[in-house]
Amino acid sequence: MTKPPHRQMNKFGSCPFATAQKLIAGKWAILIMRTLAAGARRFGEIQKEVGATQATLATQLKTLEYEGLLTRTAFPEVPPRVEYELTPIGYAFTPVLDCIEVWGNRYIDYLHQHTTQAESLPQEEPTLSSHNER
């Protein structure tokens, strides 16, 4: 039995930003999607690239699969082989990942510049009086 359409809309609301935020809110979601953007991967490969614990990674993969962003394919082999791959809607997110990478690199540069500048300034503890002088 499927839920009525109005109940499904309540799952995310009608805001595209809130919807996207909910989908990538997991601590490892963006890193997993970035890894899978390069192609199908096995669990161990994803774990090695991302660095999440087994339990955390398993939970995040199940969530992304449930949300329709990736597929899990179990192959009838011995030993068992399971691969994870982005779905078409998951692959559609790769331009966003590219933008996040560009912005992230800019922000890292910004932090380096401002950290260097801040370290060269004399350190002064803020006080109420110095704050009021502004």
SERO-4910 file (N, C-alpha, C, O; in steps of 0.05 Angstrom, whole numbers):
BEGIN
 pado doro    nc1    nc2    nc3   cac1   cac2   cac3    cc1    cc2    cc3    oc1    oc2    oc3
  Met    A     17    -24      0      0      0      0     18     25      0     35     28     17
  Thr    A     14     43    -19     30     67    -20     15     89     -5     -9     90     -2
  Lys    A     31    108      4     20    131     18      8    150     -2     17    152    -24
  Pro    A    -13    164      7    -25    184    -11     -3    205    -18     14    210     -1
  Pro    A     -5    218    -42     16    237    -50     20    260    -29     43    267    -25
  His    A     -1    270    -17      3    292      2     19    283     26     34    299     38
  Arg    A     17    258     34     33    248     56     62    244     48     80    249     64
  Gln    A     67    236     23     95    233     14    108    261     13    132    263     19
  Met    A     94    282      4    105    308      3    113    318     31    133    332     34
  Asn    A     98    310     52    105    318     79    131    306     88    143    315    107
  Lys    A    140    284     75    166    272     82    189    292     80    206    293     98
  Phe    A    189    309     59    210    328     55    200    357     55    216    375     58
  Gly    A    175    361     50    165    387     46    168    395     17    174    378      1
  Ser    A    164    420     11    166    428    -17    191    445    -22    195    455    -45
  Cys    A    208    448     -3    233    464     -6    255    447    -17    263    427     -4
  Pro    A    267    453    -40    288    437    -51    313    437    -34    328    417    -33
  Phe    A    319    459    -20    342    460     -3    339    442     21    358    428     29
  Ala    A    315    442     34    310    424     56    312    395     48    322    378     62
  Thr    A    301    389     24    302    362     13    330    353      9    338    331     18
  Ala    A    347    369     -4    375    362     -9    390    359     17    406    341     21
  Gln    A    385    378     36    399    377     62    392    351     77    410    339     88
  Lys    A    367    343     76    359    318     90    374    294     77    383    276     91
  Leu    A    376    294     51    388    271     37    418    269     42    429    246     44
  Ile    A    432    291     45    461    290     49    469    297     78    493    303     83
  Ala    A    450    296     96    456    304    124    474    284    139    487    292    158
  Gly    A    475    259    130    492    240    144    522    249    143    531    260    123
  Lys    A    536    243    165    564    252    167    581    243    143    599    257    135
  Trp    A    575    220    132    592    208    111    579    209     84    591    200     64
  Ala    A    554    219     81    539    217     56    554    230     33    555    217     11
  Ile    A    564    254     36    577    267     13    602    252      5    608    250    -19
  Leu    A    618    243     25    642    228     18    636    202      4    650    193    -14
  Ile    A    615    188     13    606    163      0    598    169    -29    606    155    -47
  Met    A    582    189    -32    573    196    -59    596    204    -77    597    197   -101
  Arg    A    615    219    -66    639    227    -82    654    202    -91    664    200   -113
  Thr    A    657    183    -72    671    158    -78    657    142   -100    669    132   -119
  Leu    A    630    140    -98    615    124   -117    611    139   -144    604    127   -164
  Ala    A    616    165   -145    615    180   -170    636    169   -190    632    172   -214
  Ala    A    657    157   -179    678    146   -197    671    118   -207    685    107   -224
  Gly    A    649    107   -197    640     80   -206    633     62   -182    637     70   -159
  Ala    A    624     38   -189    615     19   -169    639     12   -151    662     10   -160
  Arg    A    633      7   -125    653      0   -106    642    -21    -87    618    -23    -82
  Arg    A    660    -37    -76    653    -56    -56    655    -42    -29    667    -21    -26
  Phe    A    642    -55     -8    641    -43     18    669    -35     28    673    -13     37
  Gly    A    687    -54     27    714    -49     37    729    -26     23    744    -11     35
  Glu    A    724    -23     -3    736     -2    -19    725     25     -9    739     45     -6
  Ile    A    698     26     -5    686     51      4    697     58     32    704     81     37
  Gln    A    698     38     49    708     43     77    736     53     76    743     72     91
  Lys    A    753     42     59    781     51     58    783     80     48    799     95     59
  Glu    A    767     87     28    768    114     18    755    135     36    765    157     38
  Val    A    734    127     50    718    146     66    729    147     95    731    169    106
  Gly    A    736    124    106    746    123    133    726    119    155    733    122    179
  Ala    A    701    113    149    680    109    169    683     81    181    694     63    168
  Thr    A    672     77    205    672     50    216    653     32    201    636     42    186
  Gln    A    655      6    204    638    -12    190    609     -7    196    592     -6    178
  Ala    A    602     -4    221    574     -1    229    563     26    218    541     26    208
  Thr    A    578     47    221    569     73    211    566     72    181    546     82    170
  Leu    A    585     61    167    584     59    137    560     43    129    545     50    110
  Ala    A    555     20    142    532      3    135    506     18    138    488     16    121
  Thr    A    504     33    160    479     49    165    476     70    144    454     74    133
  Gln    A    497     84    137    495    106    118    489     95     90    474    107     75
  Leu    A    501     72     82    495     60     56    466     52     55    453     56     34
  Lys    A    455     40     76    427     32     76    409     57     73    389     56     59
  Thr    A    416     78     87    400    103     85    401    114     56    380    121     45
  Leu    A    424    115     44    426    126     17    412    108     -3    401    117    -23
  Glu    A    413     81      2    398     63    -15    368     67    -12    353     68    -32
  Tyr    A    359     70     13    330     74     18    321    100      5    298    101     -6
  Glu    A    337    120      5    330    146     -7    332    146    -38    324    165    -51
  Gly    A    342    124    -49    343    121    -78    368    133    -91    369    136   -116
  Leu    A    388    139    -75    412    152    -86    433    131    -95    451    137   -111
  Leu    A    431    107    -85    450     86    -93    436     59    -93    415     55    -81
  Thr    A    448     40   -107    438     13   -108    459     -6    -96    483     -1    -97
  Arg    A    449    -27    -84    466    -48    -73    460    -73    -90    437    -83    -91
  Thr    A    481    -84   -102    478   -108   -118    494   -131   -106    519   -129   -103
  Ala    A    481   -153    -99    494   -176    -88    497   -196   -111    477   -203   -124
  Phe    A    521   -205   -116    527   -224   -137    527   -253   -126    538   -257   -105
  Pro    A    515   -272   -140    513   -300   -130    540   -314   -135    543   -331   -153
  Glu    A    560   -307   -120    587   -318   -122    596   -328    -95    585   -321    -74
  Val    A    617   -344    -96    630   -353    -72    660   -345    -75    673   -354    -94
  Pro    A    670   -328    -57    657   -315    -35    637   -293    -45    640   -284    -67
  Pro    A    618   -286    -28    598   -267    -36    611   -240    -44    631   -232    -32
  Arg    A    599   -227    -63    608   -201    -72    584   -182    -73    564   -188    -85
  Val    A    588   -159    -61    567   -138    -61    579   -112    -71    601   -105    -62
  Glu    A    566    -99    -89    575    -73    -99    554    -52    -95    530    -57    -96
  Tyr    A    564    -28    -91    546     -5    -88    552     14   -111    575     18   -119
  Glu    A    531     26   -122    534     44   -145    512     66   -143    490     61   -134
  Leu    A    519     89   -152    499    111   -153    477    104   -173    483     93   -194
  Thr    A    453    112   -166    431    110   -185    432    134   -204    449    152   -200
  Pro    A    416    135   -225    416    159   -242    411    185   -226    423    205   -232
  Ile    A    393    184   -207    388    209   -191    412    214   -173    417    237   -167
  Gly    A    426    194   -164    450    198   -149    472    210   -166    486    228   -157
  Tyr    A    475    200   -191    495    211   -209    488    240   -216    506    256   -221
  Ala    A    463    247   -216    455    274   -222    465    294   -201    465    318   -205
  Phe    A    473    283   -178    484    300   -156    514    306   -160    525    323   -146
  Thr    A    527    293   -179    556    297   -182    564    326   -189    585    334   -180
  Pro    A    549    341   -205    556    369   -209    556    385   -183    572    403   -179
  Val    A    538    378   -165    537    391   -139    562    384   -123    574    401   -110
  Leu    A    571    358   -124    595    350   -111    619    365   -122    637    374   -107
  Asp    A    620    369   -148    642    385   -160    642    413   -150    663    424   -144
  Cys    A    618    426   -147    616    453   -136    625    454   -107    638    473    -99
  Ile    A    617    433    -92    625    432    -64    656    430    -62    668    443    -44
  Glu    A    668    415    -79    697    412    -79    711    439    -85    730    447    -72
  Val    A    701    453   -106    712    479   -113    709    499    -89    728    512    -81
  Trp    A    685    500    -78    680    518    -56    697    510    -31    708    527    -18
  Gly    A    698    484    -26    714    474     -3    743    482     -6    756    490     14
  Asn    A    754    480    -30    782    488    -34    786    518    -30    806    527    -18
  Arg    A    766    534    -39    768    563    -34    766    569     -5    781    586      5
  Tyr    A    749    555     10    747    560     38    772    552     53    780    565     72
  Ile    A    784    530     45    809    521     57    831    543     53    845    550     72
  Asp    A    832    554     29    851    576     23    845    600     40    863    612     52
  Tyr    A    819    606     43    811    629     60    820    624     89    830    643    101
  Leu    A    816    600     99    824    595    126    854    598    130    863    609    150
  His    A    869    588    110    898    590    112    907    620    112    924    628    127
  Gln    A    895    636     95    901    664     93    894    678    119    910    694    130
  His    A    871    673    130    862    687    154    876    677    179    879    692    198
  Thr    A    883    651    179    898    641    202    925    653    202    935    660    224
  Thr    A    938    655    180    965    668    178    963    697    187    980    706    202
  Gln    A    943    711    177    940    739    185    935    742    215    946    759    228
  Ala    A    917    725    225    910    726    253    934    720    271    937    731    292
  Glu    A    951    701    262    974    693    278    995    716    279   1010    718    298
  Ser    A    995    733    258   1015    754    257   1006    779    273   1023    796    279
  Leu    A    981    780    280    971    803    296    977    798    326    977    776    335
  Pro    A    982    820    341    985    817    370    959    806    382    937    815    375
  Gln    A    962    786    399    939    774    411    929    791    435    945    797    453
  Glu    A    904    798    434    893    814    455    866    801    463    850    795    446
  Glu    A    862    798    488    837    786    498    816    807    495    819    830    504
  Pro    A    793    800    483    772    820    481    760    826    508    757    808    525
  Thr    A    754    851    513    741    859    538    716    874    531    712    882    508
  Leu    A    700    878    550    675    892    546    681    921    537    667    931    519
  Ser    A    701    934    548    707    961    541    718    963    512    711    982    498
  Ser    A    734    944    504    745    945    476    722    940    456    723    950    434
  His    A    703    924    464    680    918    447    663    943    444    652    948    422
  Asn    A    659    958    465    642    981    465    654   1004    449    640   1022    440
  Glu    A    681   1005    446    694   1026    432    688   1025    402    692   1045    388
  Arg    A    679   1003    392    675   1000    363    650   1014    354    644   1013    330
***
